[in-house]
């Protein structure tokens, strides 16, 4: 059975196209771990729209909240950018790197693999980290999740277990059906130059 159906991911809210593009795009990532983090930005921030999937063992390891950037929108993200100081999230495929201790506690460095789309995230200090504003209390008080400066921030209580699970070579895919992204992404369109970029 298709893993998407086997894990009932549709019932859990995951956009089928996001899943299919995430899995197919991983073939252009050099030597990835069989772990896919999928941030489904078609969903509003009040949904648990981050899915961490163990493709090898066919398990959903985590489903939780994830923030989008302040410049990307309010309840729903609509705009995405690779530009410094945009406060926007960046779409596309990333590789998880090493952990470090920063102002948000244990955090995870990310490498954007798509030139012109997310390859400036390291310089923008876009990392995966925990945040107090990524919680149900914030949703109850404001009607939406708190927003980041562009980082995929997750709940404080889950940041450490997620980071320890996915560090060092897992694939993060931030998905939204942006027409320009879908038309130009080499990972989406199966262009082999993705492999050379991802390997650097």
Backbone as numpy.savetxt, mean C-alpha at the origin, in Angstrom:
# Nx Ny Nz CAx CAy CAz Cx Cy Cz
-9.12 -23.56 -6.51 -9.96 -22.37 -6.51 -9.08 -21.12 -6.51
-9.53 -20.09 -7.18 -8.84 -18.81 -7.21 -8.69 -18.30 -5.78
-7.49 -17.84 -5.43 -7.22 -17.43 -4.04 -8.14 -16.30 -3.60
-8.47 -15.40 -4.50 -9.39 -14.30 -4.18 -10.71 -14.84 -3.66
-11.21 -15.88 -4.32 -12.48 -16.48 -3.90 -12.28 -17.38 -2.68
-11.17 -18.08 -2.65 -10.89 -19.00 -1.55 -10.85 -18.27 -0.21
-10.31 -17.05 -0.22 -10.20 -16.27 1.01 -11.39 -15.33 1.24
-12.40 -15.44 0.38 -13.60 -14.58 0.49 -13.25 -13.10 0.51
-12.29 -12.72 -0.34 -11.82 -11.34 -0.32 -12.87 -10.35 -0.83
-13.74 -10.81 -1.68 -14.83 -9.92 -2.11 -15.72 -9.56 -0.94
-16.06 -10.55 -0.11 -16.88 -10.29 1.07 -16.17 -9.37 2.06
-14.84 -9.40 2.03 -14.05 -8.55 2.91 -13.79 -7.17 2.31
-14.39 -6.92 1.14 -14.35 -5.58 0.55 -13.27 -5.32 -0.46
-12.38 -6.28 -0.71 -11.26 -6.03 -1.61 -11.71 -6.02 -3.06
-11.37 -4.97 -3.77 -11.68 -4.83 -5.18 -10.98 -5.94 -5.97
-11.74 -6.70 -6.75 -11.15 -7.83 -7.47 -10.06 -7.37 -8.44
-10.29 -6.26 -9.12 -9.29 -5.79 -10.08 -8.00 -5.40 -9.36
-8.14 -4.80 -8.17 -6.95 -4.45 -7.39 -6.14 -5.70 -7.07
-6.83 -6.75 -6.67 -6.15 -8.01 -6.34 -5.46 -8.59 -7.58
-6.19 -8.65 -8.67 -5.63 -9.28 -9.88 -4.43 -8.49 -10.42
-4.52 -7.17 -10.41 -3.40 -6.35 -10.88 -2.21 -6.47 -9.93
-2.50 -6.55 -8.62 -1.42 -6.70 -7.65 -0.66 -8.00 -7.83
-1.38 -9.08 -8.00 -0.73 -10.39 -8.17 0.02 -10.45 -9.51
-0.61 -9.96 -10.59 0.06 -10.03 -11.89 1.27 -9.12 -11.93
1.19 -7.96 -11.29 2.31 -7.03 -11.29 3.51 -7.54 -10.53
3.31 -8.44 -9.58 4.42 -8.96 -8.79 5.43 -9.72 -9.64
5.02 -10.20 -10.80 5.96 -10.95 -11.64 7.06 -10.05 -12.19
6.86 -8.74 -12.13 7.86 -7.80 -12.61 8.70 -7.22 -11.47
8.47 -7.70 -10.25 9.29 -7.32 -9.10 10.37 -8.37 -8.94
11.62 -7.94 -8.86 12.73 -8.89 -8.77 12.74 -9.59 -7.42
12.66 -10.91 -7.46 12.79 -11.78 -6.29 11.94 -11.32 -5.10
10.64 -11.18 -5.30 9.81 -10.73 -4.19 9.55 -11.86 -3.20
9.37 -11.49 -1.94 8.78 -12.44 -1.00 7.35 -12.69 -1.45
6.79 -13.86 -1.14 5.42 -14.15 -1.56 4.38 -13.50 -0.64
4.61 -12.24 -0.31 3.70 -11.48 0.55 3.27 -10.23 -0.20
1.96 -10.04 -0.31 1.40 -8.88 -0.99 0.61 -8.03 0.00
1.05 -6.77 0.15 0.27 -5.79 0.90 -0.52 -5.00 -0.11
-1.82 -4.99 0.02 -2.66 -4.33 -0.97 -3.48 -3.26 -0.28
-3.18 -2.01 -0.62 -3.95 -0.86 -0.11 -4.98 -0.49 -1.17
-6.23 -0.81 -0.91 -7.30 -0.63 -1.89 -7.94 0.74 -1.69
-7.44 1.72 -2.44 -7.90 3.09 -2.27 -9.20 3.38 -3.00
-9.85 2.35 -3.55 -11.22 2.55 -4.03 -12.18 2.63 -2.85
-11.75 2.20 -1.69 -12.59 2.20 -0.50 -12.37 3.47 0.32
-13.41 3.91 1.04 -13.22 5.05 1.94 -12.35 4.65 3.13
-11.82 5.65 3.81 -10.88 5.36 4.88 -11.52 4.72 6.11
-12.84 4.74 6.19 -13.51 4.09 7.32 -13.52 2.57 7.18
-13.13 2.08 6.02 -13.06 0.63 5.79 -11.66 0.11 6.11
-11.60 -1.14 6.49 -10.30 -1.80 6.67 -9.82 -2.22 5.28
-9.06 -1.34 4.65 -8.74 -1.47 3.23 -7.29 -1.85 2.95
-6.55 -2.24 3.99 -5.21 -2.79 3.78 -5.26 -4.29 4.04
-4.83 -5.06 3.06 -4.85 -6.52 3.13 -3.42 -7.02 2.99
-2.99 -7.86 3.90 -1.66 -8.48 3.83 -1.89 -9.96 3.56
-1.49 -10.39 2.37 -1.82 -11.74 1.89 -0.55 -12.55 1.73
-0.54 -13.73 2.34 0.55 -14.70 2.17 0.17 -15.58 0.99
0.76 -15.30 -0.16 0.38 -16.01 -1.38 0.85 -17.46 -1.37
1.98 -17.71 -0.72 2.52 -19.08 -0.70 1.66 -20.00 0.15
1.25 -19.50 1.30 0.46 -20.33 2.22 -1.04 -20.07 2.13
-1.42 -19.20 1.18 -2.83 -18.94 0.88 -3.59 -18.50 2.13
-3.04 -17.47 2.77 -3.66 -16.95 4.00 -3.75 -15.43 3.95
-4.80 -14.91 4.54 -4.91 -13.48 4.79 -4.35 -13.25 6.19
-3.22 -12.56 6.27 -2.54 -12.39 7.56 -3.09 -11.21 8.34
-3.42 -10.12 7.64 -3.96 -8.92 8.29 -4.98 -8.26 7.36
-5.99 -7.69 7.97 -6.87 -6.74 7.28 -7.11 -5.61 8.25
-6.74 -4.41 7.88 -6.82 -3.31 8.83 -6.96 -1.97 8.13
-7.04 -0.92 8.93 -7.14 0.43 8.39 -5.78 0.90 7.86
-5.82 1.77 6.86 -4.60 2.42 6.39 -4.97 3.84 5.95
-4.13 4.78 6.35 -4.38 6.19 6.04 -3.92 6.53 4.63
-4.54 7.55 4.06 -4.01 8.17 2.85 -3.56 9.59 3.18
-2.88 10.21 2.24 -2.31 11.54 2.48 -3.36 12.63 2.56
-3.02 13.67 3.32 -3.92 14.81 3.49 -4.28 15.46 2.16
-3.34 15.48 1.23 -3.58 16.11 -0.05 -4.33 15.23 -1.04
-4.56 13.98 -0.66 -5.22 13.05 -1.58 -6.74 13.10 -1.50
-7.26 13.67 -0.42 -8.70 13.72 -0.26 -9.09 13.62 1.21
-10.40 13.61 1.47 -10.89 13.54 2.84 -11.30 12.10 3.16
-12.58 11.79 3.05 -13.03 10.42 3.31 -12.51 9.45 2.27
-12.51 9.88 1.03 -12.03 9.06 -0.08 -10.87 9.77 -0.79
-9.81 9.05 -1.07 -8.72 9.66 -1.83 -9.10 9.80 -3.29
-8.72 10.93 -3.89 -9.02 11.18 -5.30 -7.78 11.58 -6.09
-6.76 12.09 -5.40 -5.58 12.60 -6.08 -4.33 11.93 -5.52
-3.37 11.67 -6.39 -2.15 10.98 -5.99 -0.97 11.67 -6.66
0.17 11.64 -5.99 1.31 12.39 -6.51 2.63 11.76 -6.08
3.65 12.05 -6.85 5.02 11.65 -6.58 5.86 12.86 -6.15
5.21 14.01 -5.97 5.90 15.28 -5.76 6.11 15.56 -4.28
7.30 16.04 -3.94 7.60 16.41 -2.57 6.65 17.51 -2.07
6.27 17.43 -0.81 5.41 18.42 -0.14 3.97 18.42 -0.66
3.62 17.44 -1.48 2.24 17.36 -1.98 1.29 16.84 -0.92
1.81 16.16 0.09 1.01 15.53 1.13 0.04 14.49 0.54
0.38 13.98 -0.65 -0.47 13.01 -1.31 0.17 11.62 -1.27
-0.69 10.63 -1.28 -0.23 9.25 -1.42 0.25 9.02 -2.85
1.11 8.04 -3.02 1.61 7.65 -4.34 1.08 6.26 -4.68
0.61 6.10 -5.89 0.10 4.82 -6.35 1.24 3.87 -6.70
0.88 2.63 -7.01 1.81 1.71 -7.63 2.48 0.70 -6.73
3.54 0.11 -7.26 4.24 -1.00 -6.63 5.47 -0.52 -5.87
5.63 -1.08 -4.69 6.75 -0.78 -3.81 7.38 -2.09 -3.33
8.64 -1.98 -2.92 9.29 -3.06 -2.19 9.47 -2.61 -0.74
9.17 -3.49 0.20 9.46 -3.18 1.60 10.95 -3.36 1.85
11.50 -2.46 2.65 12.92 -2.48 2.95 13.11 -2.83 4.43
14.06 -2.19 5.08 14.36 -2.49 6.48 13.59 -1.62 7.45
13.52 -2.08 8.67 12.85 -1.32 9.73 13.82 -0.33 10.38
13.27 0.67 11.03 14.07 1.61 11.80 13.18 2.22 12.87
13.80 2.91 13.82 13.04 3.57 14.89 13.01 5.06 14.60
11.82 5.59 14.40 11.67 7.01 14.08 10.69 7.70 15.00
10.20 8.86 14.57 9.31 9.65 15.42 7.97 8.95 15.66
7.65 7.99 14.80 6.41 7.21 14.97 6.70 5.84 15.57
7.88 5.66 16.15 8.25 4.35 16.68 8.81 3.46 15.58
8.60 2.16 15.74 9.10 1.24 14.73 8.43 1.53 13.39
9.23 1.73 12.36 8.72 2.10 11.04 9.44 1.27 9.98
8.90 1.28 8.78 9.42 0.44 7.69 9.69 1.30 6.47
10.94 1.25 6.00 11.30 1.98 4.78 10.66 1.30 3.56
10.31 2.13 2.59 9.69 1.65 1.36 10.48 2.16 0.16
10.55 1.34 -0.87 11.19 1.74 -2.12 10.14 1.74 -3.22
9.87 2.90 -3.79 8.95 2.98 -4.90 9.61 2.46 -6.17
8.96 1.55 -6.86 9.54 0.86 -8.00 9.15 1.44 -9.35
8.27 2.45 -9.35 7.74 2.94 -10.62 8.21 4.38 -10.92
9.10 4.54 -11.89 9.63 5.86 -12.23 8.52 6.85 -12.58
8.60 8.02 -11.97 7.62 9.06 -12.23 6.31 8.88 -11.51
6.14 7.75 -10.85 4.88 7.45 -10.18 5.07 7.40 -8.66
6.09 6.66 -8.22 6.33 6.59 -6.78 7.81 6.49 -6.42
8.69 6.78 -7.38 10.11 6.57 -7.11 10.75 7.66 -6.24
9.97 8.65 -5.82 10.50 9.69 -4.93 10.09 9.49 -3.48
9.44 8.37 -3.18 8.90 8.20 -1.83 10.01 8.14 -0.78
11.17 7.60 -1.13 12.25 7.53 -0.16 12.71 8.94 0.21
12.87 9.80 -0.80 13.27 11.19 -0.55 12.17 11.96 0.18
10.93 11.57 -0.02 9.80 12.23 0.65 9.56 11.68 2.06
10.37 10.72 2.47 10.20 10.08 3.78 8.84 9.41 3.92
8.39 8.80 2.83 7.15 8.03 2.86 7.48 6.62 3.33
6.97 6.26 4.50 7.26 4.98 5.12 5.98 4.39 5.69
6.04 3.12 6.03 4.92 2.48 6.71 5.15 2.61 8.21
4.20 3.19 8.92 4.36 3.39 10.36 3.00 3.35 11.05
3.03 3.23 12.35 1.81 3.30 13.14 1.46 4.74 13.46
0.18 5.00 13.69 -0.25 6.36 14.04 -1.50 6.30 14.91
-1.53 7.17 15.91 -2.66 7.20 16.84 -3.96 7.62 16.15
-3.84 8.38 15.05 -5.05 8.84 14.36 -5.66 7.78 13.44
-4.99 6.64 13.32 -5.53 5.53 12.52 -6.25 4.59 13.47
-7.48 4.96 13.81 -8.22 4.20 14.82 -9.71 4.48 14.70
-10.50 3.64 15.34 -11.95 3.78 15.27 -12.46 4.99 16.05
-11.72 5.42 17.08 -12.11 6.63 17.80 -12.12 7.84 16.87
-11.10 7.95 16.04 -11.04 9.06 15.08 -12.21 8.99 14.11
-12.54 7.80 13.65 -13.68 7.64 12.75 -14.97 8.07 13.43
-15.15 7.68 14.69 -16.38 8.05 15.42 -16.50 9.56 15.59
-15.38 10.22 15.83 -15.42 11.66 16.11 -15.45 12.52 14.86
-14.86 12.04 13.76 -14.74 12.88 12.57 -15.44 12.33 11.33
-15.86 11.07 11.40 -16.52 10.46 10.25 -15.55 9.92 9.22
-14.27 9.96 9.52 -13.26 9.41 8.62 -11.99 9.13 9.41
-11.10 8.40 8.80 -9.82 8.11 9.42 -8.94 9.36 9.39
-8.01 9.45 10.33 -7.01 10.51 10.23 -6.16 10.33 8.99
-5.55 11.41 8.53 -4.76 11.38 7.31 -3.29 11.66 7.59
-2.45 11.14 6.73 -1.00 11.24 6.91 -0.43 12.32 5.99
0.89 12.41 5.96 1.56 13.31 5.02 1.90 12.58 3.71
1.25 11.45 3.51 1.46 10.64 2.32 1.84 9.22 2.64
2.14 8.94 3.92 2.54 7.60 4.33 1.34 6.67 4.45
1.53 5.37 4.16 0.50 4.38 4.47 0.57 4.03 5.96
-0.02 4.89 6.78 0.01 4.69 8.23 -1.06 3.70 8.65
-0.73 2.86 9.63 -1.62 1.80 10.11 -1.85 1.98 11.61
-2.79 1.24 12.19 -3.02 1.37 13.63 -1.77 1.04 14.45
-1.56 1.80 15.51 -0.40 1.58 16.38 -0.29 0.13 16.84
-1.41 -0.45 17.21 -1.39 -1.79 17.79 -0.94 -2.86 16.80
-1.07 -2.58 15.52 -0.71 -3.57 14.50 0.57 -3.24 13.75
1.12 -2.06 13.96 2.27 -1.65 13.16 3.46 -2.57 13.36
3.77 -2.94 14.59 4.94 -3.79 14.83 4.76 -5.19 14.23
3.65 -5.89 14.48 3.51 -7.21 13.86 3.48 -7.16 12.33
2.87 -6.14 11.76 2.88 -6.03 10.30 4.29 -5.81 9.78
5.01 -4.88 10.38 6.37 -4.57 9.94 7.27 -5.80 10.05
7.19 -6.50 11.16 8.04 -7.67 11.35 7.69 -8.79 10.37
6.46 -8.82 9.92 6.03 -9.85 8.96 6.49 -9.55 7.55
6.45 -8.28 7.16 6.61 -7.95 5.74 7.95 -7.30 5.39
8.78 -6.99 6.36 10.03 -6.29 6.05 10.92 -7.12 5.12
11.73 -6.41 4.35 12.76 -7.08 3.57 12.32 -7.82 2.34
11.50 -7.18 1.48 11.23 -7.79 0.18 9.81 -8.14 -0.17
8.85 -7.81 0.70 7.45 -7.99 0.32 7.06 -6.89 -0.67
5.93 -7.08 -1.34 5.43 -6.11 -2.31 4.23 -5.38 -1.75
4.28 -4.05 -1.81 3.13 -3.21 -1.49 2.57 -2.68 -2.80
1.26 -2.80 -2.96 0.59 -2.24 -4.13 -0.50 -1.30 -3.65
-0.36 -0.02 -3.97 -1.37 0.98 -3.64 -2.21 1.20 -4.89
-3.49 0.82 -4.81 -4.35 0.79 -6.00 -5.45 1.84 -5.95
-5.62 2.50 -7.08 -6.79 3.34 -7.36 -6.91 3.36 -8.88
-8.13 3.31 -9.43 -8.28 3.24 -10.89 -8.05 4.58 -11.57
-6.89 5.16 -11.34 -6.50 6.40 -11.98 -6.13 6.10 -13.44
-6.77 6.76 -14.36 -6.60 6.40 -15.78 -5.17 6.61 -16.26
-4.54 7.68 -15.81 -3.15 7.92 -16.24 -2.22 6.86 -15.69
-2.41 6.49 -14.42 -1.56 5.45 -13.85 -1.75 4.14 -14.59
-2.99 3.74 -14.81 -3.25 2.47 -15.47 -2.69 2.43 -16.89
-2.67 3.58 -17.55 -2.18 3.63 -18.92 -0.65 3.63 -19.01
0.02 4.14 -17.96 1.47 4.33 -18.06 2.30 3.36 -17.23
1.70 2.69 -16.27 2.47 1.80 -15.40 3.00 0.60 -16.18
4.32 0.40 -16.14 4.89 -0.76 -16.81 4.53 -2.05 -16.09
4.30 -1.98 -14.79 3.89 -3.17 -14.03 2.49 -3.60 -14.44
1.61 -2.63 -14.63 0.23 -2.95 -15.03 0.19 -3.45 -16.47
1.02 -2.86 -17.32 0.95 -3.17 -18.75 1.96 -4.21 -19.20
2.68 -4.81 -18.23 3.52 -5.94 -18.55 4.76 -5.63 -19.34
5.35 -4.47 -19.11 6.57 -4.11 -19.82 7.78 -4.59 -19.05
8.68 -5.22 -19.70 9.80 -5.88 -19.05 10.80 -4.93 -18.41
10.75 -3.63 -18.75 11.69 -2.73 -18.11 11.42 -2.61 -16.62
10.23 -3.05 -16.20 9.94 -3.04 -14.77 10.95 -3.87 -14.00
11.35 -4.99 -14.58 12.29 -5.87 -13.89 13.60 -5.16 -13.61
14.09 -4.41 -14.58 15.36 -3.71 -14.40 15.24 -2.64 -13.33
14.11 -1.93 -13.32 13.89 -0.90 -12.32 13.78 -1.52 -10.93
12.99 -2.59 -10.84 12.74 -3.21 -9.54 13.99 -3.83 -8.95
14.93 -4.21 -9.80 16.13 -4.87 -9.32 17.16 -3.90 -8.77
17.03 -2.59 -9.10 18.02 -1.62 -8.66 17.85 -1.26 -7.20
